[in-house]
């Protein structure tokens, strides 16, 4: 709950536990051109609500939403169905009648008529009962059997209902739905809401436009790009809320970009080697139907572990008879290792163990210019392969191989064995190991020589390993 001190100015905006009210509160602050919602008080609140009302009054002289000035009329069917802005008898009303109804709707209720109950959001004195017309997905005030005796809907104070009126300015309105970003990181929410308010005002001024059809996962991509553009550390997750309050479709869908994912994505635009590798990472996520960055955004929301899986699968898919070590390998390395640590919460020491093991394997495989040993390693990682048997066989070779003094005498120490074969993330560790071996071989400049048949066989094996996804993965 927000501020429950009833002695506080009843014309001041406070933040509550409602994401929609919070977005609306920051939208009011942006529209009032003040620093924070707490500064929307007194006459400032009165003025900004009058601004919202003037925007609605612009619709009084238009016949339909597609006409110039009809932006908020069109949006009203999504946001405020059956309101005084869009009654069924609207076509028979004169502009002055429409203006009168809109002003009545958005007027501050007379104090004498206040219901004498606390606001459901902030706990201060409510000024009236409200329902679906003003509260997205709320019950209609006509449904008396959904409330306690004597209640005619949900009690709200004027600053809280004004925040709900304002939240659409902080949302992307398209496709018959409203999409908004919410976070408990107030600094992030303030920045993103302010930017969205500017975009909504520009859209309203431009009028109705069909525009280009949005691409796949456009809303997730909108959030991803906002996160990457943010300049400060993100301290909380970022929610994408999509809703429709229309009579035709009632929808509320929420998904969250967790704080570690959000902060890591932000770092890909701030840390030089991550910024350099980001286009390559995005490219690894694409399919024939979905551009890479869009699918990166979707997976970041729903299945973060798949970002690494698809990146490594893509690299393996680039192996060919002509190029056994894809160029993307070294470019992607800083991104993937940081992703393992910061998003997938793999311990630093375990990631380092995999990299050290990969270094030993690269030393062993790289001593032979023939592609056979490398082919056998790839085969051992493919479906039906015997990776443990391969390690047991190569462990003997490692003992006989002349090694630098600072390398481990055992090819696969017990701790490494547990990661690859007993850990709950064994599949991911093996996946990372394949990538780390490719990186280590790339660093040594290893270029195997062999017949086209041998090299083609490696290509086919790599395709099989790269294409294998965990159960439940998106195809």
C-alpha positions in Angstrom: 0.0 0.0 0.0 1.0 3.6 -0.4 0.7 6.5 2.0 -2.2 5.7 4.4 -2.0 9.0 6.3 -5.4 10.6 5.8 -4.1 14.0 6.9 -2.0 14.1 3.6 -3.2 16.5 0.9 -6.1 14.6 -0.7 -5.0 16.2 -4.0 -1.6 14.6 -4.0 -0.4 11.5 -5.9 1.1 8.7 -4.0 2.5 5.4 -5.3 0.6 2.2 -4.4 1.0 -1.5 -4.9 -0.9 -1.4 -8.2 1.4 -1.5 -11.3 -1.2 0.3 -13.4 -1.6 3.1 -10.8 2.2 3.4 -10.6 2.6 3.8 -14.3 -0.2 6.3 -14.3 1.3 8.2 -11.4 4.6 8.5 -13.3 2.6 9.5 -16.5 1.0 12.3 -14.5 4.4 13.5 -13.4 5.6 13.5 -17.0 2.6 15.3 -18.3 2.9 17.9 -15.5 6.6 18.2 -16.2 7.6 17.6 -12.6 10.3 15.5 -11.2 8.3 12.7 -9.5 4.7 11.7 -8.7 4.9 13.2 -5.2 5.2 16.6 -6.9 1.8 16.1 -8.6 -0.2 17.8 -5.9 -2.7 20.6 -5.3 -3.2 22.8 -8.3 -0.6 20.8 -10.3 -2.9 17.8 -10.1 -5.9 19.9 -11.0 -4.1 21.3 -14.0 -2.9 17.9 -15.3 -6.3 16.3 -15.0 -7.7 19.3 -17.0 -5.1 18.5 -19.6 -6.3 14.9 -19.9 -9.8 16.2 -20.1 -8.9 18.6 -22.9 -7.4 15.7 -24.9 -10.8 13.9 -24.6 -12.7 17.0 -25.5 -10.9 17.0 -28.9 -13.0 14.0 -29.8 -16.3 15.8 -29.4 -16.2 17.2 -32.9 -15.2 14.1 -34.7 -17.7 11.5 -36.1 -15.4 8.5 -35.8 -12.1 7.4 -34.4 -10.4 7.4 -37.8 -11.0 11.1 -38.2 -8.3 13.7 -37.3 -8.6 14.3 -33.6 -10.2 10.9 -32.9 -7.2 9.2 -31.3 -8.6 9.0 -27.8 -12.0 8.1 -29.1 -10.5 5.0 -30.8 -8.5 4.2 -27.7 -11.6 4.6 -25.5 -13.1 1.4 -26.8 -10.0 -0.5 -25.6 -9.7 1.5 -22.3 -13.1 2.9 -21.2 -15.9 1.0 -22.8 -19.4 2.4 -22.1 -18.0 5.6 -20.8 -19.5 9.0 -21.4 -16.9 9.4 -24.2 -18.3 6.6 -26.3 -22.0 6.0 -25.4 -24.1 4.0 -27.8 -26.1 7.1 -28.6 -23.0 9.1 -29.4 -24.0 9.5 -33.1 -27.2 11.4 -32.1 -25.4 13.8 -29.7 -24.2 17.2 -30.6 -20.6 18.3 -29.9 -21.7 20.4 -27.0 -23.6 17.4 -25.4 -20.5 15.3 -25.8 -18.4 17.9 -24.2 -20.8 18.2 -21.3 -20.8 14.4 -20.6 -17.0 14.2 -20.8 -16.5 17.1 -18.3 -19.0 15.4 -16.0 -17.2 12.1 -16.1 -13.8 13.7 -15.4 -14.9 16.2 -12.7 -13.7 16.1 -9.1 -16.7 14.7 -7.0 -18.1 17.1 -4.5 -16.7 16.5 -1.0 -20.2 16.2 0.4 -20.9 13.2 -1.8 -17.8 11.2 -0.7 -18.7 7.7 0.4 -16.8 7.9 3.7 -14.7 4.8 3.1 -10.9 4.4 2.4 -9.4 4.3 -1.1 -8.8 0.7 -2.1 -5.4 1.6 -3.4 -3.8 4.1 -0.9 -6.1 4.1 2.1 -7.0 7.8 2.1 -10.6 9.0 1.9 -12.2 7.8 -1.3 -14.1 10.3 -3.3 -16.5 8.0 -5.1 -17.2 4.4 -6.2 -15.6 3.2 -9.5 -15.9 0.2 -11.8 -14.8 -1.1 -15.2 -15.2 2.2 -17.0 -12.4 3.7 -14.9 -10.6 0.7 -13.6 -9.2 -1.7 -16.3 -10.7 -5.1 -15.9 -12.6 -4.0 -12.8 -16.2 -5.2 -12.1 -19.0 -3.0 -13.3 -20.6 -0.8 -10.7 -23.9 -2.3 -11.8 -22.9 -5.7 -10.4 -24.0 -4.9 -6.9 -23.8 -8.6 -5.9 -20.0 -8.5 -6.3 -19.5 -6.0 -3.4 -20.5 -5.7 0.2 -23.9 -4.2 1.1 -23.8 -0.4 0.6 -20.9 -0.5 -1.8 -21.4 0.5 -5.4 -18.0 -0.6 -6.8 -14.5 0.0 -5.8 -13.7 3.1 -3.7 -10.9 5.3 -5.0 -9.5 8.7 -4.1 -9.3 11.3 -6.9 -5.4 11.1 -7.3 -5.6 7.3 -7.7 -8.4 7.3 -10.2 -6.6 10.2 -12.0 -3.5 7.9 -12.2 -5.7 5.2 -13.8 -6.9 7.7 -16.3 -3.3 8.6 -17.1 -1.8 5.2 -17.4 -2.6 4.9 -21.1 -0.2 7.7 -21.8 2.5 5.5 -20.4 1.4 2.6 -22.6 1.9 1.5 -26.2 -1.6 1.4 -27.7 -1.8 -0.7 -30.8 -3.5 -3.8 -32.1 -6.5 -3.2 -29.8 -4.4 -3.7 -26.7 -2.4 -1.6 -24.3 1.2 -2.7 -23.5 3.2 -1.1 -20.7 6.4 -1.6 -18.9 6.4 -1.7 -15.1 9.2 -2.1 -12.6 9.6 -1.6 -8.9 12.8 0.3 -9.8 11.2 3.7 -9.7 14.1 5.4 -11.5 13.7 3.0 -14.4 9.9 3.3 -14.4 10.1 7.1 -14.4 12.5 7.1 -17.4 10.6 4.6 -19.5 7.1 6.1 -18.7 8.3 9.6 -19.6 9.6 8.3 -22.9 6.4 6.5 -23.7 4.3 9.5 -22.8 6.2 11.5 -25.4 5.5 8.8 -28.0 1.8 8.6 -27.1 1.4 12.3 -27.4 3.1 12.3 -30.8 0.9 9.4 -31.9 -2.2 11.2 -30.8 -1.2 14.4 -32.6 -0.4 12.5 -35.8 -3.8 10.9 -35.9 -4.9 7.5 -37.0 -2.5 5.6 -39.2 -2.4 2.0 -40.3 1.4 2.0 -40.4 3.5 -1.1 -40.9 2.4 -4.4 -39.4 4.4 -5.1 -36.2 6.9 -7.9 -36.4 7.1 -11.0 -34.2 7.4 -10.3 -30.5 7.3 -6.6 -31.1 6.3 -5.8 -27.5 9.1 -7.9 -26.0 11.5 -6.3 -28.4 10.3 -2.8 -27.3 11.2 -3.7 -23.7 14.5 -5.2 -24.6 15.6 -2.1 -26.5 14.4 0.2 -23.7 16.4 -1.8 -21.2 19.6 -1.7 -23.4 19.2 2.1 -23.8 18.9 2.7 -20.1 22.0 4.4 -18.5 21.7 3.4 -14.9 21.9 0.0 -13.1 18.5 -1.8 -13.1 17.7 -2.9 -9.6 14.4 -4.8 -10.2 12.8 -6.9 -12.8 10.9 -5.4 -15.7 7.3 -6.5 -16.4 5.6 -6.4 -19.7 1.8 -6.0 -19.1 -0.6 -6.4 -22.0 -4.3 -5.7 -21.4 -7.6 -5.1 -23.1 -10.5 -3.6 -21.2 -12.8 -3.7 -24.2 -16.2 -5.4 -24.2 -15.1 -7.7 -27.0 -11.9 -8.9 -25.2 -10.9 -8.8 -21.6 -7.2 -9.6 -21.3 -4.5 -9.3 -18.8 -1.1 -11.0 -19.7 2.0 -10.3 -17.7 5.5 -11.6 -18.2 8.7 -10.5 -16.5 12.3 -9.9 -17.5 14.1 -10.8 -14.3 16.5 -8.4 -12.8 19.6 -10.4 -13.7 18.5 -10.7 -17.3 17.5 -7.0 -17.6 20.8 -5.8 -16.1 22.8 -8.2 -18.3 21.0 -6.9 -21.4 21.7 -3.4 -20.3 25.4 -4.3 -20.0 25.5 -5.4 -23.6 25.2 -1.8 -24.6 27.7 -0.4 -22.0 30.6 -2.8 -21.8 32.8 -2.6 -25.0 33.4 -6.3 -25.7 29.8 -7.1 -25.0 28.5 -4.3 -27.2 30.8 -5.5 -30.0 29.5 -9.1 -29.7 25.8 -8.2 -29.3 24.9 -8.2 -33.1 26.5 -11.6 -33.4 24.5 -12.9 -30.4 21.3 -11.6 -31.8 22.0 -13.3 -35.1 22.4 -16.6 -33.3 18.8 -16.5 -32.1 17.0 -16.0 -35.5 14.8 -18.5 -37.3 13.3 -18.3 -40.8 10.2 -16.7 -39.4 11.6 -14.5 -36.6 14.5 -12.0 -36.6 17.3 -12.7 -34.2 16.8 -9.7 -31.8 13.1 -10.3 -31.6 13.6 -14.0 -30.6 16.3 -12.9 -28.2 13.8 -10.7 -26.5 11.2 -13.4 -26.3 13.6 -16.0 -24.9 15.0 -13.5 -22.4 11.4 -13.2 -21.0 10.3 -16.8 -21.1 13.3 -19.2 -21.3 16.6 -17.4 -20.5 18.6 -20.6 -20.6 17.8 -21.1 -24.3 19.7 -17.9 -25.2 22.9 -19.8 -24.5 21.7 -23.0 -26.0 20.7 -21.4 -29.3 23.9 -19.3 -29.5 26.1 -22.4 -29.1 23.9 -24.4 -31.5 24.2 -21.6 -34.1 28.0 -21.6 -33.8 28.1 -25.4 -34.3 25.8 -25.0 -37.2 28.4 -22.7 -38.9 31.0 -25.4 -38.9 31.7 -26.4 -42.5 34.1 -28.4 -44.5 35.9 -25.2 -45.3 35.7 -23.6 -41.8 35.8 -25.8 -38.8 36.2 -22.9 -36.3 33.5 -20.3 -37.0 34.6 -16.6 -36.7 31.7 -15.9 -34.3 33.4 -18.1 -31.6 35.8 -15.5 -30.2 33.3 -12.6 -30.7 30.6 -14.4 -28.7 32.9 -15.7 -25.9 32.7 -12.6 -23.5 28.9 -12.5 -23.9 28.3 -16.2 -23.3 30.6 -16.5 -20.3 29.1 -13.4 -18.7 25.6 -14.7 -19.4 26.5 -18.0 -17.7 27.7 -16.1 -14.6 25.2 -13.2 -14.4 22.0 -14.7 -15.7 22.2 -18.5 -15.4 24.0 -18.0 -12.0 26.7 -20.5 -12.7 29.5 -20.2 -10.2 32.6 -18.4 -11.4 34.8 -21.3 -10.3 32.7 -23.8 -12.3 32.8 -21.7 -15.4 36.6 -21.4 -15.0 36.8 -25.2 -14.6 35.1 -25.6 -17.9 37.4 -23.1 -19.6 40.5 -24.8 -18.1 39.2 -28.2 -19.2 38.6 -26.9 -22.7 42.1 -25.6 -22.7 43.5 -29.1 -22.0 41.2 -30.6 -24.6 42.3 -28.0 -27.2 46.0 -28.8 -26.4 45.3 -32.5 -26.9 43.2 -32.1 -30.1 45.4 -29.4 -31.5 48.6 -31.5 -31.5 47.2 -33.4 -34.5 46.5 -31.6 -37.8 44.2 -34.4 -38.8 40.5 -33.7 -38.2 39.8 -37.2 -36.8 40.4 -36.4 -33.1 38.2 -33.3 -33.3 35.5 -35.3 -35.2 35.5 -37.9 -32.4 35.1 -35.2 -29.8 32.1 -33.8 -31.6 30.6 -37.3 -32.1 31.0 -38.0 -28.4 28.8 -34.9 -27.7 26.1 -35.9 -30.2 22.9 -37.7 -29.4 23.8 -41.3 -28.5 27.5 -40.3 -28.1 29.6 -41.7 -25.2 31.3 -38.6 -23.8 32.5 -40.4 -20.7 34.0 -43.2 -22.7 35.7 -40.6 -24.9 37.2 -39.0 -21.8 38.4 -42.3 -20.4 40.1 -43.1 -23.7 41.7 -39.6 -24.0 42.8 -39.6 -20.4 45.5 -42.1 -21.3 46.6 -39.9 -24.2 46.8 -36.9 -21.8 49.2 -38.8 -19.5 51.5 -39.6 -22.5 51.2 -36.1 -24.0 54.1 -33.8 -23.1 52.4 -31.0 -21.1 53.5 -27.6 -19.9 54.4 -27.7 -16.2 51.3 -25.6 -15.1 48.7 -28.0 -16.6 46.8 -30.5 -14.5 48.1 -34.1 -14.6 44.6 -35.5 -14.9 42.5 -34.7 -18.0 39.1 -34.9 -16.2 39.4 -34.2 -12.5 36.6 -35.3 -10.2 35.1 -31.8 -9.9 34.9 -31.5 -13.7 33.4 -35.0 -14.0 30.6 -34.1 -11.6 29.8 -31.0 -13.6 29.5 -32.9 -16.9 27.8 -36.0 -15.7 26.2 -35.5 -12.2 25.2 -31.9 -12.0 21.5 -30.9 -12.5 22.8 -28.7 -15.3 25.1 -31.3 -16.9 23.5 -30.7 -20.3 24.3 -27.0 -20.2 27.8 -27.7 -19.0 28.5 -30.0 -21.8 27.1 -27.5 -24.2 29.4 -24.8 -22.8 32.4 -27.2 -23.0 31.9 -27.7 -26.7 31.9 -23.9 -27.3 34.9 -23.4 -25.0 36.9 -26.0 -26.9 36.1 -24.2 -30.2 37.2 -20.9 -28.6 40.5 -22.5 -27.3 41.3 -24.0 -30.7 40.5 -20.7 -32.3 43.0 -18.9 -30.0 45.7 -21.4 -31.0 45.0 -20.8 -34.7 44.5 -24.6 -35.3 43.6 -25.4 -38.9 43.1 -29.2 -39.5 43.9 -30.8 -42.8 41.9 -33.7 -44.1 39.8 -35.1 -46.9 36.6 -33.5 -47.9 34.7 -36.6 -46.7 36.2 -36.3 -43.2 35.5 -32.6 -43.0 32.0 -33.1 -44.3 31.4 -35.7 -41.6 32.4 -33.2 -38.9 30.0 -30.7 -40.4 27.1 -33.2 -40.2 28.0 -34.2 -36.7 28.2 -30.5 -35.6 24.8 -29.9 -37.1 23.4 -32.8 -35.1 24.9 -31.5 -31.9 23.9 -27.9 -32.6 20.4 -28.7 -33.5 19.7 -30.8 -30.4 17.6 -28.8 -27.9 16.5 -29.6 -24.4 13.1 -31.1 -23.9 10.5 -28.4 -24.2 12.7 -26.1 -26.1 11.2 -23.9 -28.9 11.8 -25.3 -32.3 
